[in-house]
Amino acid sequence: MRNFELSKKPTIYIVAMIMLIVSACQSPKEKVQIKINRFEQSLFSIPIDSIAASVPRLQQQYGELFDLYNLGVIRIGAFDDPQYPARLTEFLTDSYMHGAYRKVSEKYPDVMDLETDLSKAFSAYRKEFPERRIPSVYTLISGFNQSMITADTILAIALDKYLGPEEETYSLLGLANYQRHVMDRKYIVPDCMRAWICTEFQYNDSIDNALTNILYEGKIMYAVRRMLPDVPDSLMFGYTPQQVQWCENNTGQMWAFLVEKKMLYATDYMTINKLIAPAPFCSLFTRESPGRAAIWLGYQIIFSYMNHNNVSLEALLSDDDYQDILAKAKFKP
Protein backbone atom coordinates (compact mmCIF):
# COMPACT_ATOMS: atom_id res chain seq x y z
CA MET A 1 0.00 0.00 0.00
CA ARG A 2 2.80 2.43 0.84
CA ASN A 3 4.54 1.82 -2.53
CA PHE A 4 1.27 2.22 -4.41
CA GLU A 5 0.57 5.58 -2.77
CA LEU A 6 4.04 6.81 -3.61
CA SER A 7 3.78 5.77 -7.21
CA LYS A 8 0.44 7.54 -7.65
CA LYS A 9 1.74 10.89 -6.34
CA PRO A 10 5.33 11.24 -7.51
CA THR A 11 5.03 14.89 -8.43
CA ILE A 12 3.91 15.91 -4.95
CA TYR A 13 6.80 14.14 -3.26
CA ILE A 14 9.37 15.42 -5.75
CA VAL A 15 8.17 18.99 -5.24
CA ALA A 16 8.25 18.54 -1.47
CA MET A 17 11.80 17.21 -1.63
CA ILE A 18 12.89 20.12 -3.83
CA MET A 19 11.35 22.58 -1.40
CA LEU A 20 13.17 20.95 1.51
CA ILE A 21 16.47 21.06 -0.35
CA VAL A 22 15.99 24.70 -1.32
CA SER A 23 15.03 25.60 2.24
CA ALA A 24 18.10 23.82 3.58
CA CYS A 25 20.30 25.64 1.09
CA GLN A 26 18.83 29.02 1.98
CA SER A 27 18.78 28.76 5.75
CA PRO A 28 22.53 29.22 6.41
CA LYS A 29 22.47 32.45 4.41
CA GLU A 30 19.21 33.90 5.66
CA LYS A 31 18.39 32.52 9.09
CA VAL A 32 20.35 33.55 12.13
CA GLN A 33 20.06 31.94 15.55
CA ILE A 34 21.21 34.24 18.32
CA LYS A 35 22.38 32.62 21.55
CA ILE A 36 22.91 35.13 24.34
CA ASN A 37 25.88 34.46 26.63
CA ARG A 38 25.23 35.48 30.26
CA PHE A 39 28.57 37.03 31.18
CA GLU A 40 27.22 38.55 34.41
CA GLN A 41 26.30 35.08 35.66
CA SER A 42 29.82 33.78 35.04
CA LEU A 43 31.31 36.78 36.80
CA PHE A 44 29.09 37.16 39.87
CA SER A 45 28.88 33.43 40.58
CA ILE A 46 32.61 33.23 41.36
CA PRO A 47 33.26 32.49 45.05
CA ILE A 48 34.95 35.51 46.60
CA ASP A 49 37.94 33.45 47.73
CA SER A 50 38.42 32.12 44.17
CA ILE A 51 38.44 35.39 42.18
CA ALA A 52 42.19 35.52 41.55
CA ALA A 53 42.27 31.87 40.47
CA SER A 54 39.26 32.38 38.16
CA VAL A 55 40.71 35.28 36.15
CA PRO A 56 42.64 33.12 33.63
CA ARG A 57 39.51 31.06 32.94
CA LEU A 58 37.41 34.17 32.40
CA GLN A 59 40.02 35.62 30.06
CA GLN A 60 40.17 32.41 28.05
CA GLN A 61 36.37 32.04 27.91
CA TYR A 62 35.44 35.63 27.09
CA GLY A 63 38.58 37.01 25.45
CA GLU A 64 37.95 40.40 23.83
CA LEU A 65 34.75 40.97 25.81
CA PHE A 66 36.64 40.46 29.08
CA ASP A 67 39.26 43.02 28.06
CA LEU A 68 36.61 45.47 26.86
CA TYR A 69 34.67 45.07 30.10
CA ASN A 70 37.65 45.63 32.36
CA LEU A 71 39.12 48.57 30.47
CA GLY A 72 36.14 50.30 28.88
CA VAL A 73 33.09 49.49 31.01
CA ILE A 74 33.95 49.10 34.70
CA ARG A 75 37.47 50.52 34.19
CA ILE A 76 39.42 48.55 36.75
CA GLY A 77 42.45 47.90 34.57
CA ALA A 78 43.91 45.03 32.60
CA PHE A 79 43.44 41.49 33.89
CA ASP A 80 47.22 40.93 34.11
CA ASP A 81 47.73 43.94 36.40
CA PRO A 82 48.84 42.65 39.84
CA GLN A 83 46.16 44.83 41.45
CA TYR A 84 43.41 43.52 39.20
CA PRO A 85 42.09 40.69 41.45
CA ALA A 86 41.68 43.11 44.35
CA ARG A 87 39.84 45.64 42.16
CA LEU A 88 37.56 42.96 40.73
CA THR A 89 36.82 41.72 44.25
CA GLU A 90 35.90 45.26 45.28
CA PHE A 91 33.58 45.58 42.29
CA LEU A 92 31.84 42.23 42.84
CA THR A 93 31.31 42.83 46.55
CA ASP A 94 30.11 46.41 46.18
CA SER A 95 26.60 46.61 47.63
CA TYR A 96 25.18 48.46 44.62
CA MET A 97 26.73 46.06 42.11
CA HIS A 98 25.71 42.98 44.05
CA GLY A 99 22.23 44.42 44.41
CA ALA A 100 22.13 45.12 40.66
CA TYR A 101 23.07 41.51 39.95
CA ARG A 102 20.34 40.24 42.25
CA LYS A 103 17.74 42.44 40.53
CA VAL A 104 18.95 41.42 37.08
CA SER A 105 18.71 37.76 38.08
CA GLU A 106 15.13 38.30 39.25
CA LYS A 107 14.09 40.34 36.22
CA TYR A 108 15.90 38.20 33.66
CA PRO A 109 15.92 34.56 34.84
CA ASP A 110 16.03 33.73 31.14
CA VAL A 111 16.35 35.74 27.94
CA MET A 112 14.65 33.42 25.48
CA ASP A 113 12.31 36.16 24.28
CA LEU A 114 15.29 38.38 23.48
CA GLU A 115 17.02 35.53 21.66
CA THR A 116 13.91 34.93 19.56
CA ASP A 117 13.46 38.60 18.66
CA LEU A 118 17.16 39.18 17.97
CA SER A 119 17.32 36.05 15.82
CA LYS A 120 14.47 37.41 13.71
CA ALA A 121 16.02 40.87 13.50
CA PHE A 122 19.48 39.61 12.58
CA SER A 123 18.00 37.26 10.00
CA ALA A 124 16.55 40.36 8.34
CA TYR A 125 19.94 42.04 8.77
CA ARG A 126 21.70 39.15 7.03
CA LYS A 127 19.32 39.34 4.06
CA GLU A 128 20.16 43.02 3.64
CA PHE A 129 23.87 42.69 4.39
CA PRO A 130 24.94 39.12 3.52
CA GLU A 131 28.65 39.96 3.66
CA ARG A 132 28.58 41.74 7.00
CA ARG A 133 29.21 40.30 10.44
CA ILE A 134 26.68 38.97 12.89
CA PRO A 135 27.91 39.73 16.42
CA SER A 136 28.24 37.44 19.37
CA VAL A 137 25.69 38.68 21.91
CA TYR A 138 26.28 38.90 25.65
CA THR A 139 24.56 40.27 28.73
CA LEU A 140 26.44 41.97 31.53
CA ILE A 141 26.23 44.51 34.33
CA SER A 142 27.83 47.84 33.45
CA GLY A 143 27.62 49.52 36.83
CA PHE A 144 24.75 51.64 35.48
CA ASN A 145 27.00 53.10 32.79
CA GLN A 146 26.53 52.19 29.11
CA SER A 147 23.36 50.44 27.95
CA MET A 148 24.97 48.84 24.88
CA ILE A 149 28.62 47.92 24.37
CA THR A 150 29.86 47.06 20.90
CA ALA A 151 33.14 46.03 19.29
CA ASP A 152 34.09 44.39 15.99
CA THR A 153 32.32 41.12 16.75
CA ILE A 154 30.61 41.89 20.09
CA LEU A 155 27.20 43.23 21.08
CA ALA A 156 26.71 43.35 24.85
CA ILE A 157 23.53 44.34 26.68
CA ALA A 158 23.86 45.93 30.12
CA LEU A 159 20.81 44.47 31.83
CA ASP A 160 21.19 46.77 34.84
CA LYS A 161 20.11 49.57 32.47
CA TYR A 162 16.84 47.77 31.64
CA LEU A 163 15.29 47.02 35.03
CA GLY A 164 12.14 49.06 34.34
CA PRO A 165 11.39 52.78 34.76
CA GLU A 166 10.15 52.27 38.33
CA GLU A 167 13.46 50.82 39.51
CA GLU A 168 14.35 52.72 42.69
CA THR A 169 18.08 52.72 41.94
CA TYR A 170 17.46 54.92 38.91
CA SER A 171 15.78 57.52 41.11
CA LEU A 172 18.66 57.35 43.59
CA LEU A 173 21.04 57.98 40.70
CA GLY A 174 19.09 61.11 39.82
CA LEU A 175 17.91 59.93 36.43
CA ALA A 176 15.12 62.01 34.89
CA ASN A 177 11.78 60.61 33.76
CA TYR A 178 12.73 60.74 30.07
CA GLN A 179 15.85 58.69 30.82
CA ARG A 180 14.05 56.09 32.96
CA HIS A 181 11.25 55.79 30.39
CA VAL A 182 13.48 53.81 27.98
CA MET A 183 15.18 51.66 30.64
CA ASP A 184 12.81 48.76 30.13
CA ARG A 185 12.96 45.29 28.60
CA LYS A 186 10.84 46.24 25.58
CA TYR A 187 13.51 48.67 24.37
CA ILE A 188 16.38 46.16 24.37
CA VAL A 189 15.98 44.74 20.87
CA PRO A 190 15.49 48.13 19.12
CA ASP A 191 18.49 49.47 21.07
CA CYS A 192 20.55 46.42 20.04
CA MET A 193 19.83 46.91 16.36
CA ARG A 194 20.50 50.62 16.48
CA ALA A 195 23.79 50.09 18.33
CA TRP A 196 24.97 47.42 15.91
CA ILE A 197 24.01 49.35 12.76
CA CYS A 198 25.79 52.44 14.16
CA THR A 199 28.87 50.28 14.74
CA GLU A 200 28.86 48.92 11.20
CA PHE A 201 27.99 52.23 9.53
CA GLN A 202 29.69 54.95 11.52
CA TYR A 203 29.11 58.66 11.08
CA ASN A 204 31.72 60.01 8.71
CA ASP A 205 31.34 63.33 6.99
CA SER A 206 33.85 66.06 6.30
CA ILE A 207 31.11 68.66 6.77
CA ASP A 208 29.76 68.22 10.29
CA ASN A 209 26.57 70.24 10.54
CA ALA A 210 22.98 69.87 11.71
CA LEU A 211 21.78 68.45 8.39
CA THR A 212 24.43 65.73 8.16
CA ASN A 213 23.75 64.64 11.74
CA ILE A 214 19.98 64.65 11.28
CA LEU A 215 20.16 62.61 8.07
CA TYR A 216 22.72 60.17 9.46
CA GLU A 217 20.47 59.48 12.44
CA GLY A 218 17.52 59.23 10.06
CA LYS A 219 19.36 56.60 8.03
CA ILE A 220 20.06 54.56 11.15
CA MET A 221 16.44 54.67 12.25
CA TYR A 222 15.26 53.75 8.76
CA ALA A 223 17.57 50.72 8.85
CA VAL A 224 16.25 49.74 12.29
CA ARG A 225 12.72 49.94 10.91
CA ARG A 226 13.72 47.53 8.12
CA MET A 227 15.12 45.09 10.69
CA LEU A 228 12.08 45.43 12.97
CA PRO A 229 9.08 46.02 10.71
CA ASP A 230 6.52 45.13 13.39
CA VAL A 231 7.90 47.28 16.20
CA PRO A 232 5.86 50.46 16.83
CA ASP A 233 7.50 53.84 16.33
CA SER A 234 7.14 54.57 20.04
CA LEU A 235 9.52 51.70 20.92
CA MET A 236 11.89 52.42 18.07
CA PHE A 237 12.32 56.09 19.01
CA GLY A 238 11.78 55.75 22.74
CA TYR A 239 8.78 58.08 22.62
CA THR A 240 5.39 57.92 24.25
CA PRO A 241 2.44 57.44 21.87
CA GLN A 242 1.57 61.10 22.48
CA GLN A 243 5.06 62.19 21.44
CA VAL A 244 4.81 60.13 18.25
CA GLN A 245 1.51 61.84 17.53
CA TRP A 246 3.12 65.23 18.11
CA CYS A 247 5.87 64.41 15.61
CA GLU A 248 3.35 63.22 13.03
CA ASN A 249 1.31 66.41 13.45
CA ASN A 250 4.28 68.77 13.38
CA THR A 251 6.68 67.35 10.79
CA GLY A 252 6.00 70.24 8.40
CA GLN A 253 6.32 72.87 11.11
CA MET A 254 9.64 71.44 12.34
CA TRP A 255 11.05 71.45 8.83
CA ALA A 256 9.83 74.96 8.08
CA PHE A 257 11.34 76.25 11.34
CA LEU A 258 14.78 74.78 10.60
CA VAL A 259 14.74 76.14 7.06
CA GLU A 260 13.53 79.62 8.01
CA LYS A 261 16.01 79.95 10.88
CA LYS A 262 18.83 78.66 8.65
CA MET A 263 19.68 75.97 11.20
CA LEU A 264 20.20 73.10 8.77
CA TYR A 265 23.79 74.11 8.13
CA ALA A 266 24.64 75.15 11.68
CA THR A 267 27.98 73.72 12.75
CA ASP A 268 28.03 74.69 16.42
CA TYR A 269 27.83 71.85 18.88
CA MET A 270 25.08 73.42 20.99
CA THR A 271 22.58 73.68 18.13
CA ILE A 272 23.30 70.16 16.87
CA ASN A 273 23.06 68.77 20.40
CA LYS A 274 19.68 70.42 20.98
CA LEU A 275 18.36 68.74 17.85
CA ILE A 276 19.60 65.16 18.26
CA ALA A 277 20.68 64.55 21.86
CA PRO A 278 18.42 62.84 24.42
CA ALA A 279 16.46 65.39 26.40
CA PRO A 280 13.05 65.81 28.05
CA PHE A 281 12.00 67.87 25.02
CA CYS A 282 13.60 69.62 22.05
CA SER A 283 14.30 73.16 23.29
CA LEU A 284 14.31 74.53 19.74
CA PHE A 285 10.69 73.45 19.25
CA THR A 286 8.00 73.31 21.96
CA ARG A 287 7.87 71.71 25.38
CA GLU A 288 5.43 69.15 23.94
CA SER A 289 8.05 67.91 21.50
CA PRO A 290 10.14 64.87 22.42
CA GLY A 291 13.90 65.05 22.75
CA ARG A 292 15.73 64.15 19.54
CA ALA A 293 12.64 65.29 17.60
CA ALA A 294 14.84 66.28 14.66
CA ILE A 295 15.76 62.62 14.22
CA TRP A 296 12.12 61.91 13.44
CA LEU A 297 12.46 64.56 10.74
CA GLY A 298 15.58 62.89 9.35
CA TYR A 299 13.78 59.55 9.37
CA GLN A 300 10.95 61.00 7.28
CA ILE A 301 13.41 62.54 4.81
CA ILE A 302 15.14 59.18 4.37
CA PHE A 303 11.77 57.48 3.86
CA SER A 304 11.03 59.99 1.08
CA TYR A 305 14.49 59.44 -0.41
CA MET A 306 14.06 55.67 -0.52
CA ASN A 307 10.60 56.03 -2.06
CA HIS A 308 12.00 58.16 -4.88
CA ASN A 309 15.25 56.27 -5.54
CA ASN A 310 16.06 52.67 -6.34
CA VAL A 311 18.82 52.27 -3.77
CA SER A 312 19.82 49.31 -1.63
CA LEU A 313 19.97 49.68 2.14
CA GLU A 314 23.72 49.04 2.01
CA ALA A 315 24.16 51.84 -0.52
CA LEU A 316 22.04 54.21 1.56
CA LEU A 317 23.99 53.60 4.75
CA SER A 318 27.31 53.91 2.93
CA ASP A 319 26.38 57.20 1.24
CA ASP A 320 27.86 60.25 3.00
CA ASP A 321 26.69 62.80 0.43
CA TYR A 322 23.91 64.18 2.58
CA GLN A 323 23.25 67.21 0.40
CA ASP A 324 22.62 64.89 -2.55
CA ILE A 325 20.35 62.69 -0.40
CA LEU A 326 18.31 65.75 0.61
CA ALA A 327 17.99 66.92 -2.99
CA LYS A 328 16.89 63.49 -4.23
CA ALA A 329 14.50 62.94 -1.32
CA LYS A 330 12.08 65.52 -2.76
CA PHE A 331 10.91 66.01 0.78
CA LYS A 332 7.71 68.05 0.98
CA PRO A 333 6.05 67.61 4.36
Summary of the structure (lengths in Angstrom):
residues: 333
radius of gyration: 23.7
end to end distance: 68.0
largest distance: 82.3
contacts: 976
relative contact order: 0.09
helix: 63%
strand: 5%
